[in-house]
């Protein structure tokens, strides 16, 4: 029954996605199609509606709309330029100064805004003029911009980690946030290494002259208000001063005040930001609610247990099982967005990794890291295509450079997968594990 139900879910889901049905509807319909072999139509539809309402009624879910609004306020609030100037002053002496700056600024801005595509668009636009003036290869710049942008999705505050917390049965958001720092930094460092290697081969040098400590102090002071958002919000959540939901509301107020202070947000633009954030939040919250139907169907038909038995029947080696999971997640990430993939694969794979003692926090970072790679891989690869558009180039020209970045990022994935302390060191140090 479990295998039959899983096949029905996958076939119906893929068919609906192929004909253009929105992912939320596709998840709900495919789940109901699978349960109809056991439960009557009227009962399954009524139960599905109840599960959707329950899934959307969790108080902790409120954090996602607030963080989305805070991110959109930051996007419009003049933050990107200050972060670019700060990173350029800090790392500008390295070969390929603007490439290195792009990587560092993407990690910071992506973490603050919560969007890899927003980071690629904002930061990429900021450094593009300088790259053109200094004769940088457009395709190389676009590849660097796209490859480094998803690193910010791992560094808190991260909506992907909040979503995982909800689906995984209440894994601590504070612990997940702390766990995201090192994997996010590893992603950024992997991109940084590749950027420096390419820059040396191309002969791109760093900023000329001696290290300007005065300029570093100046741009650091200008960037402190933006960087303080991470310190105030994440520090408060981890210290237990307030919850993730309360922290997200504080982030909104902070981002709004900062945008007004920088004179980049008006009443008109604020209303547009609120409407855009409401639309995005509605889609995500409804998607999470509908995914509750799939969770109910999987539990009722015992699909996770069947998959666990099948994998453990092939091999009992955690190394091989994790490798198989990574391959599946990498493939799924090429055609699915991060949020729906988290909702689908968490209930499938989390019970399996628990059988050999993996902490749910580590698995959450493995899952999100894998799916973030999907942001920069065709055919979906939204962040990659944003970077290509900003860089005014083509996919064919960008892909040779992207292959180098893929290799480096996958090395980072292996570290996150097979070295538990990469994810657990900071939560353990804070007493959250």
N, C-alpha and C positions, 0 to 999 in steps of 0.2 A: 504493500500500500504506500509506503513512504517513497520508494523509488518511482512508482507510477505518479504519485502526486508531484514529486520534484520535476519529472519530465514534463508533465502538463504545465506547471508553472513556467519552466524555462522556454518551452515551445511557444506558449501563448504570449509570454512577455516579449520574446524576440520578434514574433510576427507583428504584434501591436507597435513595437518601437520602429520596426522596418517600414510600416505604413504611416508613421508620423503621429501616432497617438501620444499625448503627453505622458511622461514617465509616471506621474502619480496615478493617473487612470489605469495605465498599463499594469502597475503593481497590484492595484485593487482588483481589477478584472481577472488577472491571471491567478490570483490567490483564491478568489471565489470559484473559478473554474475547477481548481484542484479539489476544493472541499465538497463540490457538488456530488462527487461519487460516494460520499459518506453521509452528508447532511442535506436535508431537503432545501429547495431554493428559498422558501420564505424564511426559514430559520437562519440560513447562512447569510442572507442579505441583512436581516435584522441584527444578527450578531456582528456582522461586519460594520454596520453603522455604529453600533455601540462601541466597538473596539476603536473605530476612528475617533469618536468623541473622547473616549478615555485617553487616547494617545495625544490629543491636542490640549488636554486639560491639565497637564502637569505644570506646576508653578515654575519649576526650574527651566521650562521651555521659554519663559519670558526673556531670558538672557539673550537669546538669539536675535529677536527683533531689535533689542536695545543695542547690541554690539554692531548689528548691520547699520543702524542709524548713526551710531558713533563713527563707524568707518566711513560712511558717506559724507558726514560732516567734515571729517579729516581730509577726505579727498578734495573737497571744495575749499578747505580752509587755509591753503597756502603752506602746507606742511612739507610737501615734496622738495621744494627748492631749498629749504633750510637743511633738510636731511642730506641732500646731494652736496651742498657746500660743506657740511660737517664731515662727511665721509671723504670728500676730495682733499680736504685739509689734513685728514688723519692718514689716508693711505696713498695720497697723490704721488709719493716718491717711488712707488713700485712701478715696474715696466707696464705700459699700457694703462696709464693713470685713469683715463675715463672708463675703460672696461672694468677695472677694479672698483672704481667708484660706483658704477652701475650695479655691480654685484652687492656691495655693502649697503647701498641705499635701498635696493629692492628688499633685502632682508629686513631692514628697519621699517620701511614704509609698508611692506606687506604685512608685518606683524601689527602695526598700528591700524591699518585700514581693514585688515581681514580679507583682502581680495588680491589674488595673484595677478589677475587681469588689470585691476586698477593700478597696481604697482608697476606693471610692465608699461602701461599707458602713460602714467604720470612721470615716473623716473626716466623712462625711455625718451619721452619728449624733452625732458630737461637736459639730458646729456647729448642729444642728437646734434644740436647745432655745433657744439664743441668738437664732436667726433668728425663732422663733415669738414670743419675748418682745418683739422689736423690730418686729414686724409685717411681716416680709418676706413677699412672695408665695411660697407653697409651690411652685408650678409653676416659677417663676423659679429658686428655690434648687435644685430637683431637676435642672433643665436645666444649671445651672452645675456642679453636682456631677458629673453624668454626663459632660458634655462635657470636663471637665478631667482626669478620672481616667485615661484612656489615655495621657496624656503621660508617666506614669511607666514605661510599657512600652518607651519609646524610650531612657530614661535608664538606664544600667547599674546593677546587673547585670540583663541582659535575657535571659530564656530564648528569646524569639523570635529574637534575634540569634545565640544559640548554635546554635539549630536551623538558621538560614540558613547559618551557617559550615559545618556538617556537610554540608548538601545542595549547597552551592555549590562543593564540592571543596577545602575547607580554607582558606577566607578567614580571615585572622588574627582571632581573637576579641578580642584586645587592641585592634586597629585598629577593629573594629566597635564595641566598647564606647566608645572615645574619640569615634568618629564620631556616636554616638547623642546626645551631650550637647546640641549646638546644635539639631538638629531637635526634641528633646524640650523644650528651653527655648522654641523658637519656638512649639510647640503651646501651652505654658502661657501665654506672653505673648499669643498670639492670644485665648485665653479670658479673660485678665486684662483686655485692652482692651475686649472686649465686656461683661464684668461691670461695669467702671467706667462705660461708656456707659449701660448699663441702670440702674445705681444712680443716676446723675445725673438721668436722666429720671424715675425713681421718687421721687427726693428722699431716698434713703438716704445718710446721712452717715457719716463715719469716726468713730473713737473720739474723744470729746471731750477737751479739755485739751491741755497741752503734751506733747511727745514724752517718754516716760518711759524714759530711758536706764538707770536702775537696774533696772526691770522687764525691759528687753531683755537686760541682762547676766545676770540671774537665770535667765530661761527659756532663754537660750543655753547656759548651763552645764548646765542640766537636759537639753537636747537634744543636747549634744555626744556623749554615748556612742552614741546612735542614729546621728547623722550620721557618726560616726567609722567605722562599718561600711563606708560607701561609700569613704571615704578609704583605709582599711586594705586592703580587698579589691581594689578597682579600682586603687588606686595600686600595690599589689604585683604585680598582673597586668601592668599597663602597663610598670612598671619592670623586669619580667622576674625579680622575686624568686621568684615561683612561677607555675605555670600556672593556667588558668581552673579546672581540676578541683581543684587543690590550694586555690585561693582559695575555691571553693565549700565545701569541707570546713572551712576556717577560718571562713567565714561562719556555718556551723552552730554551731560551738563558741562563737563570739562571741555569736550570737543567744540561745543557751541560757543562757550566763552572765548576759547582760543580763536575760533573763526571770526568772531565779532572783533576781538582785539586786533587781529591782523587785517581787519576790514575787507575780508573776502566773502563774507556771508551777509546777505541782505534779507529782509522779510520775504521778498519774492523768491530768492534762491532757496531760502529755508523751507518754504512751503513745497517747492519742487523736490527738495531732498526728502522731506517727510513722505510725500506721495510715492516717490520711487522706492523708499525703504519699506513702506507698507506693502507695496506690490511684491517686492522680493521676499519679505517676511511671510506674507500670505502663502506664497508658493511653497516655501520651505516647511512651514508649520503644517500645512495640509499634507505635504509629502510624508512628514513624520507620522501624522495621524493615520494615513492610509497604510503606511508600512506596518502599523500595529495589526492590521488584518493578516498580513503575511506572517508576522510573528505568531499569531494565534493558529493559523493553518499549519505552520511548521511544527509547533508544539503538539497540536492535535494529531497530526499524521506521523510524528516522530521522525521527521526528515533529518534533523541534526544527528540523532543517534545512528541512523542508517549510514550517513556520510562518514561519521566517525568510525563505525565498524568497517566500512569499505576501505578507508585509508589505512587503518590499523591492520586490516587483513593483508594489504599489499606490503606494508613495512611497519615496523614498530620503532623505527629510527626517527627521533624528533628532527634531526638535521634534514632528512629527506622529506619528511612531511612539511616542514616549513618551506623548503625549496619548492615543493609542488604548490603550496598555497601562494607563494610569491609569484610564481608563473601565472597562476589563474588570476590573481589580482592585477598583475601588470597587463594581461590581455583584456580583462574587464575594464580597466581604466582607460583603455584606448577608445572606448565608445560610450562610457558612462561618466556622468559627473560624480564628484566626490560624495555629496550627500546621499543620493539614492544608492550608490554602491556600498556605503557604510551601513545603510539600513538593511540591505540585502545580505551582505556577507558576514556581518557580525554574528547574527544568530546561527549561521552555518558553521563558522570556523572557531568561534570562541569556545564552545564546549569541547572541541577537539584539543586545543592547546592546553586547556585546563587539565586534561587527562595526564599530561606529562609535566604538570606543575608550573607552567608559564603564568606569570602575573598578568592579569587583564590590562594593567597599565602598559606593560611592554607590548602586548599584542595590539593595543590601540595605536601606538606609535608606528608599529610595523604596517598596520592597515592603512593609516593616513599617509605615511611616507610613500607606500606603493601607489595609492590612488592619486597623490599629488603629481606623480610622474605622468599620469594620464593627462594632466593639464598641458603638457608639452609634447605629446605624441599624437600624430595624425591617426584617424581621421577627425576626431573631435577636437582635442588640443586647443581649447579656447585661448589660453594664455600665449601659446606659441603663435597663433594667428594674429593676436593683438600686437605682439612684438614685431611680426613681419610687416603688418600694416603701418605701425609707427616708424619702422625702419625703412619703409619705402623700398622693399625688395621682394623676392619670391621664395616660395618654399624650396624649390629645386636648388637655389643658391645657398640657402640656410642649412639644409640638411647635412652636408659634409661636416660643418662645424658642430652641429648638434650631436653627431655620432660621438665626438670626443667628450662632450658634456654628458651624454647618456652613460658612457663607460664610467666616468668619475662618480656620477650620482648613484649608479648601481653598486659601486664599491661602498659608498655610504650606506646603502640599503643592507648590504651584507653585515656591516658593523652593527646596525640597529637590530638586525634579525638574530645574530648569533652571539652578540656581546650584551647580556642583560643590563649590565651597569651603565651602558650608554643611555638607557631610558630611566633606570631606577636609581642612579647615584644621587641625583638632586632630591627626589621625593624621600629617599631613605635618610638623607642628611637632615631633611626638615621634619623627620618623624612622621611622615604621611604614609609610609609603607611598613 
